[in-house]
Amino acid sequence: MRKRVKSHPQDYIGLRQNPAAEKFWKESCLFPDLRMITNHPAWYCARTKPKHEHIATANMRKHLGIEVFNPQLRMERSTRRGLVRVVEPLFPCYVFVHCVIQERLDEIRYTNGVSSIVHFADRIPPVSDEVIADLRACFTAEEPMPVEEQLVPGVDVVLGEGAFTGMHASVLRVMPAGRRVQVLLDILGRPTAVEVDRRFVALEKNTMASLVPLLAAPQPAMLRI
């Protein structure tokens, strides 16, 4: 069995001028990513540093001229300052890049904001064009997709503004036109029904994990807010 040699990715740069040495490097060194050889552009998944999806996207577009797809969602968050609208990535710490990976691997890896290229053992698997096309169909012009919270009786919510800021409640019913919501609050140990402005209410479990079923499920017109 040939012994694998640990080497740094930078060591590979000087071997490109020597085909024999380059062949030995790919077959014997601990640098599995380079075994994925293709001359055709395809989509790949790049892992970013936490909260750096937008930074990595901007840098690869500006400095490398690479096509990057970073799907995002626009949603509401309940904070101490009340309800705020935020933009978050659909896939935290991941973006998609379209390129000939053999030619751009090093450049992508060392781009500010990028952590690595997703790979499994000795492969860098491409992402199918169909998957990217389906995702892009939901993100026209790559604008963040607004997530409409579906307030239905029984769901837990947090009040973000007004006299009850920070209090947890359960939805009793959505009032006509969806502008007001009747919620059940625990006030001094007694359950009390209160009507509040729809803008002051946010789902308590407003995380990506809890939104996945919502994004995939059909949206009944009568429940849209």
N, C-alpha and C positions, 0 to 999 in steps of 0.2 A: 504493500500500500504506500502510495506516495505521501510523504509528510507535508501537511499544509503549513505554509509560512505566513505568520502574521505580518501584515504590512499596512502602512497608512495609505489612504487614497491618493495623497499627493505623489506617492512613489510611482504611480502609474503613468503620470504625465510624461516623464522622460522616456518611457518605453514605447511610445507611439512611433518613434523613428526606427525601431528595431522589431520587425515582424516576428522573428523567432522568439525574442524575449517576451513580446506581447502575448504570444500564444501560450508560452509557459506560465505567464502570470495568470491568465484567465483559467487555466486548467488546474493550477496547483496552489495558488495563493488564496488566503481567506478574504476574498473580495467577490462574493457570489453575484452581486448585482450585474456585473459586466458580462455575465454569460448570456444575458437576454440581448441578443443581437437582432436588430431589424433596421431596414432602410426605409421603412414607411412610417409616416406620422400616425400616431394613435393617441388615445386619451390614457393618462395615467393618474394615479392618486398620490399627491404629495402631502406629507404630514407637516404641519406648521407648529411653531411654538404656541403655547397657550395664549389665547386672545390676540394672536398675530395673523389671523387669516387675511384681514384686509391689508396688512402691511406686506405680507408675502405676495399677495395678489398684485398690489401696486408696483412692487419692486420687479417682479418677473415681467410684467407688462412693459414697464418703462425701460429697464436696463437690458432685458434679454429679448424683448419683442415676442414673447411667447403668449399664445392664446391661453387664458386662464378662465375657468368657470368657478365662481364662488357663490352658490345659491344662498340667499339670506331671507329671513323672516322679519316682519315688523309686528311687534306685539306690545302688550302693556305689562308693566311691572308695578307692584305695590311697594313703595319705599316710604321712608320716614318723611319725605317731602310730598307724599301723596302719590297718585298714579302718574307714571312717566311712560312715554312711548320709546321703545328701544328697538334697535336692529341687531339681530343675532344670527349667526351662521346656522344653516340647516344641518351641517355636519361639523360640529366643533372640532378644531385642530386639523381639518382636512380641506383641501381644495383640489380641483382637477386641472391638469395641464395637458396641452395638445402639442406634441412635438415628435421628432425622431429621437427617442431616448438615448440612443448610442451617441448622438452628437451633443446633447445638451445636459447629460447627467451631472457632470461636475459643476457646471454653471448653476443648475437648479439647486444642488445640494448646498452650495455656499452662498446662496442668496439670503440676504437679511430677512429673517422671519421664517425661513424654512428649516425644518428639523431633519427630514430625510425623505426619501422616496419609498413608498410602501412596497415591500417585497416579501416573498415567502421562500425561505431557503435560497435556492439558486435562481429564482425567477423574479422578474418585475412584471406582474400580470397587468395587461391592458384592461381598461374599462370599455365595455362594448359601446359602440356608437348609439345603439338603440336606447341604452340606459341614459346616456347624456341627452339624447333627443327628447326622451320622455320628461326628464327633469326640466330642460329648457322650455318645454311647452308650458310649464307652470310659472316660469319666470321671464315674462316678456321684457325685452330690452334689459335683461339682467337687473331689473328693479326688485327691491325686497318685496316678497309676497305678503300682503296683510293677512294676519290670522284673525278671523272673526270669532271671538269667544262665544260659545254657545251656552247661554244661560238658560238652564231648565230647572224646574222645581227639584229640590233635593241636593243640588251641587253646593259645595262649600266655597265661600267667597271671603275676600278681605276688603274692608272699606278703606279707601285711600284718602278721602278728604271729608270735611265737614265735622260735625260734633262727635262722630263715632270713628274717627280716624284710627286705624290699626286694629279695630275690633273684628272678630271672626263671626260669620253668620252663615245661615243657610237660605237659599232662594226659595221663596214661597210661590211667587208667580211674577211673570214679566208683564208690565202694564201695557196698554195699547200704544202702538207705534214704537215700543221698545225704549221710550225715553226715561221711564222710571221703573224701578224694580222693588218689589215687596220682599223684604228679608226678615228672617226670624233672629232676633238678637237676645242674648242673655243679659238683661239689665237688672242688677241688684238681685241676682239669683232667680229672676222670673223671666220666662220666655216672652218676648214682646215683638209683635209684628210692626215693622217700620218701613215706610216708603222712602227710598233714596233716589237720587239722580243716577241714571245708568252710568254716567261718566266717572262716578265715584266707586264703582264696583269692579273688582278684578278677581278672576278665578284664583283660588288658594293654591291649587296644584297647576301652576302655569309654567311647567318645565317642558323640555323637548320630549322627554319620555312620555309625559302625559298627553302631549299634543299629537304624537304619531297616529294614534287611532282616529283623532279628530281630522287630521289632514287626509287620511285615507278613506274615511267614510263619506257617503253621500251627504250633502247638506240640504236638509228639508227647508224649503223656502219659508214656511211659516215660523221657523225658529231663528231666522236671520235677524241680527240686531243692527 
